[in-house]
């Protein structure tokens, strides 16, 4: 139980960290201010501010986010007319910090009852000082000033020149795509690491990697390196076909054609009957050929990556062609249940699960649904086609609708997962 919880936190945290770092890196590269980089949701338990970005760890390990300048309106919510704030000034009498929180008792500043402000272009704030409503004072605000939010988090203000929408269309598209791309990259790297943890990489060829001593195959004269080309007249071009013929004929005499040193040979053998669950299968004591070189291990990782992506796309296609079901989706509860199963399989099980989750997250995030990265990319493409920016209000409405849809879907999926995994 404890091990599963720790593994879940690590896996989920790594997925979020890698995804959000993609957005973070390309935003920084494009000159977009990243106001906050958060791992987790809910109340913060740790924070640190460096180079204009506030890094936070929050109590619920169920997500994370990057706050890009201009991508939210939280300043407008906390700086309404009549709001009591405290401001700090530098030697040039410019505001360097605005405290909107009543939790920060150590903040020494000038009490100000807010009348109006412009932290976007004009960079000023005005109001009544020390409750004196006879005089309205206006202060210039420093470009890199900070705001102490209601929960005590310190973030930098978001002037227009460092906002997301001020970046070029190409940089905005790269920033939106970078999260899913990082998930694809993580998945590929983990699959390759998995390849290096295995004792060998199966080749799926008809060449024998080993023949166990005193086995049915050994008694029939087969040796390591032989190629089994036919069984009972059926071609066996790979290990899958070979294994199918042997396992499907327990206790039945088989005529086997094989190659050794360029010469064709024939032998007979009768697979032993072995019970596997409710089935009886045939076994002869041969092992599939495996490779241990670095290239084969890297190719194994790439093939698993492609197979996983293909499977996810086929599942998505099935949902659209055969009807949608909540059982086709999984939220944090399903991921926890999967983590429990993966943990029982050891480190390789966890690595495989992490890689599958990562590519899954990347593909789902690219779906053209508003509020997802794919929805944002779709808006970018529309902007490129019409050759003008989409109005902020219209984009905001579409994003809110998409976010509401995703929240509703998340609630339904989570309840469905609880019923599937914990309510019998």
N, C-alpha and C positions, 0 to 999 in steps of 0.2 A: 504493500500500500504506500509506504513512505517513499520507496524507490520509484514507484510509478509517478507519484506527485512531483518528485524532484526531476525525473526525466521529462515529464510533461512541461514543467516550467522552463527547463533548458531548451527543449525542442521548440516550443512555442516562442520563447524569447529570441532564439537564434533566427527563426523564420522572420519575425517582425523586425529584428535588428538589421538583417541583411536587406530586406525589402525597403525599409525606410532609409537606410544608408544610401541606396541607389538614388532616391529622390534628393536626399541631402547633398550628396556629392555633386550631382549635375546642377542643382540649384546654386550652390556655392560657386561652381565653375562659371555659371552664367551671370554672376553678380547679383543674384536674388538673395535677399536676406532671409536666412532660416532663423526664425525667432525662437523656436523651441524644437528640440528633438526628444521625444518621450518614448520610453519603453514601459508598457503597461497603461492602465486606465484608472480613473478615480483619483482619490487624494494622493498627493506626492509623499514619498517617504525619503527622497534624497534629491538634491539638485545642485548643479554647479554651472556657473556662467563663464564662457570663454569665447573670445573673438566674435562677440555679438550674438552668440547662440546660447540659450539656456538648455542644459541637458538635465532631464528629469527621469527618475524611476518612480513609477506609481504603483499602488498597492495591488491592483488586479492584473495578473499576467495574462490578459486576454486581448492583446492588441498593442497598438502604439501608433504614433503619428509624427509627422513633421509639420510645424506651423510655418508656412511661407508668408512673407510680408505681402499684405494685400489679399490674402486668401481667406481672411476672417474679418469680422467686424466687432470683435470683443472690446476693442478700445472704445467704440461708440457706445457700447452697452454700459461700460463702467464709468464713462465720462459724460454723463447727461447733465444738462443745466440744473443747478441747485445742489449738485453732489459736493460734499465736503472732501477736499483732498489736502495734501501737504506737498509742497514743492521744495526742492533744493536748488540753489543757484551756484554757478561757478564764479570765478573772478571777473568774468565779462558780463555778469548778471544775466546769464542765459540759464534756463531751466535744464538741469541735468538729470533730474529724477522726479517722477510724479507718483505719490503714494495714494492709492485708492483703497488700501486695506486698513481696517481698524485693528488688525492682528499684530502689525509691526510696531510695537511700542518703542523700539529703539531708534526709530526713524526721527531725526531732528530736522525740521523744516518749517517753512512758512505756511500757516493755515490759510487755505483759500477756498471760498465758496464759488464753485465754478459757474460762470455765465456762458462762455462759449470757448471754442478752441478750434484749431486747424493743425493737426499733426501730419497732414498729407502733403500739402504744398507750401502754405504760408509759414508753418512751424511757429505757432504762437498759442498762448493760452491766456485767458483773462477772467477776472472775477473779483470778489470782495475779499480783502485781506483782513484777517483777525476780526471778522464780523462787522467791519465798518462799511455799511452800504451807501455811504455818501461819496465814496471814491471807487471808481472802477480802474483796476490796474491791469495792464497788459504786459506780459513777459514773452520775450523771444525764447524759443525752445531749441536746444542743441540738436543737430541732425542725428546724433547717436544717443540721445537721452533714453532713459529707461522708465518703465511703468511697473510699479509694484501692484500686482493684481489682488483681487479679493482674498485669494487663498495664500497670499504671501509670495507667490512666484514672481521673480524679477525677469522681465523680458524687454527687449529693445523696441522702441517705437518703429513704425513702418512708413517712412516717407515714400513718396511716389517713385523716386528714381531707383529704389531698391525693391519695388514691388514685383510680384510675379508677372502681372500683365505688362510691365514695362520692358520685359525681356523680349528678344526676338521670337518669332513663331517657332523657328527651328529649335531654339534652346528650351522653349516651353514644352515642345513635343518630346525632346530628349529627357527632360525632367520627369514628365508623366510616364514615359516608357521605362525609365531606369529601374523602378521598383520591381515590376515583373521580370525584367531582364536579369536583375540580380538573383531573383528566385530561380530562374532557369540555370544561371551560372552555378549557384549553390548546389542544385540538384545534380548537375553534371559532375562537379567536383566530388561530391559525396559518393556517387555511383562509381567513379574511378577509384576513390579511396577503398570502397567496398571490394573492388576487383583486386586490390593489393592485399587485402586481408584474407582472401581465399587461398587455399593450398595450391589450387590450379584452376585454370579456366577451361571448361568443357569446350571441345571443338565441334561437337555434333557431327563428327565424321564416322565412317564405318571402320576406322582403324582401332584396334584394341590397345588400350593404354596399359592394361595389366590383365593377367590371367591368374586367378587364385590357385594355389597348389592343391592337389587332390580334389579339384572341382570337376563338374561334368565337362566343362570346356577343356580343361587340362587333360582329362582322360581321353577326350576325342582328338587330341593332338594339336589343339590350337595354342598359339604362343603370342606373347606381347609383340605388337607391330603388325600382326596379320590383319588383312582387310577382308571382312565378310561382305561379299558382293551379292549373294542370293541365299534365301532360305525357302526351301520347298518350291523352288522355281520363281519366287517373288524377289524382284530387285530390292536391295537394301542399300540405297545411296548415302544414307546418313544414319546417325545413331538412333534417331527417333523411329525410323522404319524398322531398324534392326531390333530395338528393344520391344517394339509392339509385337513383332512376330514371335519373339521368345516368350514374353510374359503372357501372350494370349494362347499359348499351347502347352500348358502344364501337363507333364506326364505323357506327351505325345512325341513319337520319334520324328526328328527333323533331319532333312538332308541339307547340308551346309556347303556352299561354294565359297572358297576364300583364296586370297592371293598372298604369296610369300616370295619375296625376292624376284618379283616379276613373273612367277609361275602360278598357274591355277591348280588348286587342289580341291578335293571333295572329301567330306567326312560326315558322319551321322552322330547325333546326340539326342538325349531325351531330357528336357528340362525338369528339374525337381519341382514338386508341388510345394508351394509355400503359401501359408495363410497370411493375408494382409487385410485386416479388418473383416469385412464380410465376404471378401473375394479370395479366390485361390489363383495364384499367378505362377508363371514358370520362371525359374532362375537357373543359370548355368555357371555363374562365377566369373564373369568378365567385367572389366571396369572401363569406362569411357576414356578415350585419350584426352589428356589435358595439357595445356601449355602454361609455362611459368614466366615467359619473357615479359618485359615491360610493355611492349607494343600490344600484346594480346590482352593484358590487363586493362590498358587504356581503351582498347577497342571494346572490351566487355562493358566498361562504364558508358561509352557512347551508345552502344546497342541497347543497354537497359534504359538509358535516357530517352532514346527514340521510341522504344516499345512503350514506356510509361506515357509519353506524350500522345502517342497514337491511341492508346487505350482510353485516355481521358477524353480525347476528341470524339471517339466512337460512342462513349457514354453520353456526352453532350448531344451528339447527333441523334442518339436513341431517344433522349428526352424530348427533342423537337418533333421527331417523326412518330413516336409511339405514345406520346402524352407525358405530362409532367407529374412526378410523384415526389413527395417530401422524403421518401426513403432513398431517393437518388442523391440527396444532399446530406451533408454532415456539418455540424458546428463544433464548438469547443467540447461538448459532451462526447460526441463521436470521436473526436481526436483523442480525448482522454481514454476512451475505451480502446482505441487502436494503440495508444501508447502502452497500455497495460499488456496487451497481447505481444507487442513488439519487445517490451522489456523482458518478458518471459523467454524470448529467443536469444537474449544476450546482446552484445554490442553490434553484431551484424544485423540483427533484427531491428535495432534502433536506427542504425545508419540507413537501412533500406526504407524504413518508415519515414525518416526525415527527408530523404531524397524524393520520395513519392509525394509527400505533403508539399514540398517546396515547388515542384513543377506544377502540382495541382493549383496552388495558390497563384502562381504566375499566370497560368492560363485563365483561371476564373477572373482574375483582376483585369484581364484584357477584354472581357466581354463588354460589348457596347452598351452598358447600363449606366445611366447618370450616377455620379458620385463614385463610381469605380474608375480606375485608371483608363480602362477602355472607353468609358463614356467621355472622359476628358479628352482623350485622343480623337474621338469622333468629332467633338466640338472644334478641336484644332484643325481637323481636316476640312470641316465645313467652312471655317474661317479662311483657309487657304483657297478653297474653291470660289467663295464669294468675294475674296480679296478685300475684306474689311473685318475689323473686330466685331465679334458678337456682343451686343449690348450687355453690360454687366448685370442689369436687372433680369434680363431674359435668361442669362446663364445661371444666375442665382436661383431663379425659380425652378429651372430644370434640375439643378443640383439638389435642391431641397426635396423635390418630388422623388428623385432617385434615392436620396438618403432615407426618406420615410418608407419607401418600398423595401429597402434593404433591412431596415430595423424591424419592420413587420415580418419579413421573411426570416430574419434571424430568430425572432421570438417563436415563430411556428416551427422552425427547424429544431431549435433547442428543446422545445416541449416534446416534439416527436422523438428526438434522440433519447430524452429521459424515459419516455414510455418504452422505447425499443430496448434499451440497455439496462434499465434499473427497475421498471415496473413490470412484473410478470403476471 
